[in-house]
Amino acid sequence: MTNPNPNPFQQVADFVAKMNEAYRELELNKLMTEIEDFNNRNYKEVAIDVALATGDREAFNKLVGSE
């Protein structure tokens, strides 16, 4: 026999679970964006260091935007 009185808070619990999932996804996207930005900054800094260390003036100028 089915329970004639289902949990009245089940819809609220389902809604809260979906909101938590959406929040986690939003935070994960934010974290991935921060990681990508960090990697891009570090890549450029390392490329500049390599250009300076090797004396590649053309590469250095392209990286820093002055030619």
PEJOGI-V677116 format. One record per backbone hydrogen bond with DSSP energy under -0.5 kcal/mol. NH is the residue of the N-H (numbers start at 0). CO is the residue of the C=O. If there is no record, write none. Layout:
# PEJOGI-V677116
NH/CO
NH/CO
This chain:
# PEJOGI-V677116
3/1
5/3
9/6
12/8
13/9
14/10
15/11
16/12
17/13
18/14
19/15
20/16
21/17
22/18
23/19
24/20
25/21
26/22
27/23
28/24
29/25
30/26
31/27
32/28
33/29
34/30
35/31
36/32
37/33
38/34
39/35
40/36
41/37
42/38
43/39
44/40
45/41
46/42
47/43
48/44
49/45
50/46
51/47
52/48
53/49
54/50
54/51
55/50
56/54
59/55
60/56
61/57
62/58
63/59
64/60
65/60
66/64
